[in-house]
């Protein structure tokens, strides 16, 4: 039952992000080894949240980072510690009293 409730919360957070005023973009720039967070919305520019990094083949490499976009709605996060391979990166933030979530998959060469 608890797993189903947590899964529903994840789905709700993703749906909230889809409907949110600020569509949070998450992009990995492998040549620079950085994550770029970008709020493309017209109302909210400054967003504070958490980035969770999951390494499917090595859970001991998982970690989280806080993010806080600036007045232009962007933040660049250097990532020198990412191991080679596939990662799932999940951004979670609050907007208008609702939890929002956006997930991307990246490959680190």
C-alpha positions as CSV (number, residue, x, y, z in Angstrom):
1,X,0.0,0.0,0.0
2,X,2.8,2.5,0.9
3,X,4.5,1.9,-2.4
4,X,1.3,2.6,-4.3
5,X,0.8,5.8,-2.3
6,X,4.4,7.0,-3.0
7,X,4.0,6.1,-6.7
8,X,0.8,8.1,-6.9
9,X,2.6,11.1,-5.2
10,X,5.3,10.8,-7.9
11,X,2.7,10.8,-10.7
12,X,0.9,13.8,-9.1
13,X,4.2,15.7,-8.9
14,X,4.9,15.0,-12.5
15,X,1.4,16.1,-13.5
16,X,1.8,19.3,-11.4
17,X,5.1,20.1,-13.3
18,X,3.4,19.6,-16.6
19,X,0.7,22.1,-15.6
20,X,3.0,24.5,-13.8
21,X,3.6,28.0,-14.9
22,X,7.3,27.4,-15.0
23,X,8.4,24.5,-17.1
24,X,11.7,23.5,-15.5
25,X,14.3,22.5,-18.1
26,X,17.1,20.1,-17.0
27,X,19.9,19.6,-19.5
28,X,23.3,17.8,-19.1
29,X,26.1,19.4,-21.1
30,X,28.7,16.6,-21.4
31,X,31.4,18.7,-23.0
32,X,31.4,21.0,-20.0
33,X,30.3,18.3,-17.4
34,X,27.6,20.6,-16.0
35,X,23.8,20.5,-15.5
36,X,21.8,23.4,-16.7
37,X,18.6,24.2,-14.9
38,X,16.3,26.6,-16.7
39,X,12.9,28.0,-15.8
40,X,11.2,28.8,-19.1
41,X,8.0,30.2,-17.4
42,X,6.8,33.7,-17.7
43,X,5.8,34.2,-14.0
44,X,8.2,32.3,-11.8
45,X,11.9,32.7,-12.5
46,X,13.5,31.9,-9.2
47,X,12.9,28.2,-8.3
48,X,14.5,26.4,-5.4
49,X,14.5,22.6,-5.3
50,X,16.4,19.4,-5.2
51,X,18.2,17.4,-7.9
52,X,18.4,13.7,-7.2
53,X,20.9,11.7,-9.2
54,X,20.3,7.9,-9.5
55,X,22.8,5.5,-11.0
56,X,20.7,2.4,-12.0
57,X,23.7,0.0,-12.0
58,X,25.4,1.4,-8.8
59,X,23.1,2.7,-6.1
60,X,26.1,3.7,-3.9
61,X,26.8,6.5,-6.5
62,X,23.4,8.1,-5.9
63,X,23.3,11.6,-4.4
64,X,21.3,14.8,-4.2
65,X,22.0,18.5,-4.7
66,X,20.0,21.6,-3.9
67,X,19.4,24.1,-6.7
68,X,18.3,27.7,-6.8
69,X,17.8,29.5,-10.1
70,X,18.8,33.1,-10.3
71,X,16.8,36.1,-11.4
72,X,17.1,35.1,-15.1
73,X,15.7,31.6,-14.2
74,X,19.0,29.7,-14.7
75,X,21.6,27.8,-12.8
76,X,24.7,26.0,-13.9
77,X,25.8,23.2,-11.7
78,X,29.3,21.7,-12.2
79,X,29.4,17.9,-11.9
80,X,32.9,16.6,-11.7
81,X,31.9,13.6,-9.7
82,X,29.6,11.8,-12.1
83,X,30.7,8.3,-13.0
84,X,30.6,7.1,-16.5
85,X,27.3,5.6,-17.6
86,X,23.5,6.2,-17.5
87,X,21.9,8.3,-14.8
88,X,18.3,9.3,-14.0
89,X,18.1,12.9,-12.7
90,X,15.0,14.0,-11.0
91,X,14.2,17.7,-10.1
92,X,11.7,18.3,-7.4
93,X,10.4,21.8,-6.4
94,X,7.3,23.5,-5.0
95,X,5.2,25.9,-7.1
96,X,2.0,27.5,-5.9
97,X,1.8,25.1,-2.9
98,X,2.2,22.0,-5.1
99,X,5.1,19.6,-5.4
100,X,6.4,19.4,-8.9
101,X,8.8,16.9,-10.4
102,X,10.6,16.5,-13.7
103,X,12.9,13.6,-14.7
104,X,15.5,13.3,-17.4
105,X,17.9,10.5,-18.3
106,X,21.5,11.4,-19.2
107,X,24.6,9.5,-20.3
108,X,28.0,10.5,-19.0
109,X,30.7,9.5,-21.5
